[in-house]
Amino acid sequence: MHDAGPQASATPEGSVLSLPAELTIYTVGELHPAWLAWAGAGGQRVDGSAVDQVDAAGLQLLLALARSLQARGTPLRLAGASRVLEEGCAALGLAGWLAQHHEGAPA
Amino acid sequence: MKPDADQSFIAEALPAFISEAEEQLGALEQLLLQLEDAPEDRELLDALFRCAHTVKGSAGIFGLDAVAAFTHHVESLLDRLREGQVRLTPALSTLLLRCNDQIRALVGQAGRGDTADDPGAEAERAALVVQLQAAGGTAPAAAGAPAPPTAAPSAAGPAAAAAGDRAWHVSVAFGSETFRNGMDPLALLNYLRGLGQIPQLACDIEAVPALEALDPEACHLAFELALLTEAGRDEIEGAFSFVREDCQLHVLAPGATPDDYARLIESMPDNPRLGDILVASGAITRGQLQHALRAQGDAAASGTPQPLGEILQATAGVAPQIVAAALNKHSRGREAAAGPTAPAAAEETGGRFIRVQADRLDAVINLLGELVIAGAGANLLARQTRQGALIEANGQIVRLIEEIRNGTLQLRMVPIGETFSRFRRVVRDTAAELGKDVALELVGGDTELDKSMVERIADPLMHLVRNALDHGLETPAQRSEAGKPAQGRLVLSACHESGSVLIAIEDDGRGIQRDKVLARAWERGLVEPGVRPADEDIDRLIFAPGFSTAEKVTNLSGRGVGMDVVKRNIEALRGTVTLRSVPGAGSRIEIRLPLTLAIIDGFLVGVGGSRFIFPLDAVVEVIEPRGALATTDAHGRRTVELRGQVLPVVALRALYGLGGDEPARPSIVVLRAGTRRFGVLVDQLLGQHQTVIKPLGRMFRSLRGMAGSSILGNGEVALIFDVPALGQLAEAPPAPHTPAHPVPHHPGRGAAVPATVPHEGQAS
């Protein structure tokens, strides 16, 4: 349906996961297996600067991803967050959570 | 100036207003107490408002300005409660109960035509008004009545503090199907922001599983948030209406106490992190929460305080609407069980009541008593004429009289529930005063009883209830130590049982402490020191005059009005009181009362020249003794075998020293007293008889086994038996403390004949 494929690019210290433009209920079904695979491959950094549409389902998936990474001992690091992503997190009371995972924030 | 006609109308109608207002206030109190179990029941809140509104309105009509002005403040607060702007906390409930007492006092004052102002009461009312305004969040200036400057706002206590904080607390856990149903919690929260401000919002991150375990289209989100809004509960809940079916939504009104949060946490056992989230969201401090949870835990151990609906919702996933519907039903059922409160009863019967003064009704019933006697007399005369038509016509009249009698007596019957429900308040206040936690259960409130009986049983019942609270039930600490739930149980029940009414007061307290009772009895000389009677006899000692085992004389019982007075009052109603107690497990006191005091269906028998009446309800059957009766003792007691069982039999002739010879073919009337049966040996069976009960004269009060007398159609006097007492005479072992001869002289007869009684029993 939408262009939501994982845009993981390989970098020396592991791949960076680019969050898709649309992070919603319509895309979570496709994103889920891709993110799982990415997390299994040792990914840790996520770039959210391209996100321009979110809903609670999309943010829930992001929360789940963070939990998985936490469990692997490699906490999620957010390389960038679009305004939409920041606002979406704030709307769900996740502003603090987002800030905490931002690169440079104390873990 | 009002015209005189108005004045006289008001004077005439005032008593009716007073009595109606008292009823409304009684209903108000009951509703408040019911709401303590279901603080958000909309129907109850509406009924509560209507009660106060009615009182205020009619007080205004009658020019009772003090009542109207004070009630106005209560009404305003009730309105805000009804609108969901204020939540009914226990503190608020107590405040409203106190206000209700004040209104009642004011109404009572108006009823006595007492216009003098009591400055103390006035100051108290003023303080209450301030508290009401603080609790309702209305500024004194806006309330329309001058606020007294004397009472400081700080007097309002916790209610005032709560009123300053206008934030609702919303706890919502979305159902797993939320996304699939096309709902987006994010949009929903944004909609809520449209209603007001959300200063605090916490998402339960931990509720979201890790990626590996996640169904990405299932919703796992849950939020705790504070909402500052002018909107009412309906509007807030309305925001969730599309997801209501599968989300868990709890909306706490502004001013929720730590207890409320604790209850919220208890109600969501599948969310163990809720407490942390609440603390994180700033809804409550950790200390407050821990304290409340501990209290809740204690209470939960006894298994009652958690609202049923929340348990269902949290554990079984029942849709909230279903729970709400079930709860409504439940509360209505409880209302019915507690006896119809005024508004409920009015709705059900369409409000078709006629108020009749009790003494007018009594006059009719007295006349009816005479009519029954006259009818029986006429019937007797008709039979003597042997004219078939006359006998038949008379029979018709007697039947009609009987129907009128039944109908009229029915008019006097009222459900005992009204009396029962008074005890809710008593138990609530008394238990609090004693530091005990007691749940009161009322069973069989719709059992009907003669009105005069209901009135006269209220005091003894009150005493027994207080006694159970004071002596029977232990403090939570003592109970926990004894391995019992911290909350005590007190059950008040009523039911019909073989023509009488059985009222039972049952508690799960410590039971009768026989050692203490015995020690006291020795000390008081009620029992020979060192002698230990049977357990039941020790229990019975608490009914002995002037007996009290309280270690310290409390405010409640032990005021010298002992159980003996209770027993006497009950016996004065032709009732009996029995007690069963299991040490450590509780006591059960049973009161048996006749349905009515006035008229009974009797069974007339003759012994020699005397006539006796048994209440027909107590008669099981009549048998003819075959052959010689077994042993006879000095009291004329024998035994016969009835269908393989030994039946004790009392011979009235011997018991009361009646003259004459035993006929060749005597009959045994088998009677039932409670669960026991016994027989009475009589000469003649004279059949059913409508019996108007006349009390025995003072001289004959000491007669054992007699309940009253009646005048027969031919002018003869017949004595009416008190069947349970007679049963005791039949069964009591021939111990030395049993009076050798309960009735040495039969009235009018015994003195003349004792020497001629030809009974073998007398000689032995």
Interface residues (C-beta under 8 A of the other chain):
Chain A: I25 V28 G29 L31 H32 W35 L36 A39 V54 D55 A56 A57 L59 Q60 L61 L63 A64 L65 R67 S68 A71 G88 A91 L92 G93 L94 W97
Chain B: F179 D184 P185 L186 A187 L189 N190 L201 A202 C203 I205 V208 P209 A210 L211 E212 L214 P216 E217 C219 H220 L221 F223 L225
